[in-house]
């Protein structure tokens, strides 16, 4: 049985998803950038999701978001579905756009984890040897400057969305905000934590590129790559897919998070067994989503420390 994914309102997560067989279907160009910004802006507003960081590489996308209302599965389903349809139209692509079962959702348990994953998102193009400076990336990306700044305005793409349907406004506004744990520290302290982490990870990313002996590809060459080519770099098969992050050195917090997740999964299995026996008043643990959303099951209230 697939392990249940816990959906906790108000918690930040790192979401990663790849294209089918790592094809460069998201190669940066103005039309694709407009698609991503518009649709992310539209669906974050629709489902009450707050965006903190995003970077769209040619074969995958990273986002750090906060699921304010506990609708992350709906948000991801609708965003990825419409994105796929639009990309298929743009690229004249037959078949799936996304790698099957490739959505990675990592719960961020601490402010340190939020900062590290936000900076990881900003610097992915540097770590991959695509550009030397993150601001050189010609695709969709954000950084420290956009946080709590003016909204990013994205116009509705003319080629892929039906302007006469009444579903799609002419423009959307995309605001980036600090995730909850960092926000609790206050803007000044949170920004300093992000600056320190940015300096550390940028040095590490550039050192990694030098150690690999890579020559930085550069923005222009990245834009000239065919979207039908695939990434050829080797990656380990069946590697672990983490679902929790507590930050560097926060072993106690990580152990606590793992224990809490195991408790949730155990309670979920016990409740599901009773549900399958026909007991409809069983309480599922807080964070249960699918059986509550689609079958009206009852869910327990959150514990005080959740």
Steps between C-alpha positions, in 0.01 A plus 500: 500500500626847413598696808251779575621853442426726793343835413549752779352849448745781563817296448761582234611232257758460225334365184704354215378344177678386184410473136460163331840330474659840574416651162578872478136591452534797735791655310488869592337738255254790539182307418580218740605742774169684458308173523664400827466839668137540396388152599692493829354842583147388406500172692677628812225759527225245430614249761638733767863396450782743575815492287844565650737378227485356150747397233411334172785308340480339158404158637355565846354761731553582868261703715482581869137563592282523809169315490282741698167317463607138472433483125848414376387183312231699315748776422764263364249297300344797325824695449686203355206395283454839334875557472535167321223584254653839423851361461369228267349773283812717511741216421271303266565211738311170496465301819569581867695806607574397858698201615245257653487499882775760511355759737725546802349684797730567796356648819724773644498475877718796604601849390844360414343242270289767331804721442714217369239374256416848376867568426537152350218593264659833406839343428405183318608643164843587643546157656412338166768701318249689286591856604754645740263747665136409578378831357642405160243222460258595217219283633257552786688555825475709813735613772528700817406823322150382413406401855236732639564734208266620224281235345611335176236576236444232237283553194273221377669299221311550176578168332401236756220621725150584377450870562124467437440230761481743789736279702824683437543868597705728276777513757592356836723628778748269666629606841789327673502478877711351775393149608351474850800399712722768347222755529482432874861623530410839358605645162845623606619177661341283228669693220835479675460124534421478129798719406737288707361181350519646149868588545581154634311303237623716213860430597422129528320493163790667318749271669292200390508617137879546514550159659296336224711674240193647334501804278206725580256473210370857510154647447514524120600138449233387745239673284628336180470142626222305331200443730483143366847408624545333837737548791777241482665544839506183707270473800470215751198277455254441783661761720319613813219752477493699825171639627635705794777757540607662826810689393872449536594344832144498637502130579273527801234685300531247220463206740194664651357556153561139400337373820199725439470380140520135605228563757283655229552205264425247771179680599404530134542126438293414807224741398503376141458140613190598698371707208536201268303295752212743459552708815426849365534698823869416542728800547795528262808681631547870438667549163299230322381636168375260231241300691375820665484701177346231281299282741405735781689314773539666838836638604640566846581849617869600496704444811611822677860480374408442129 
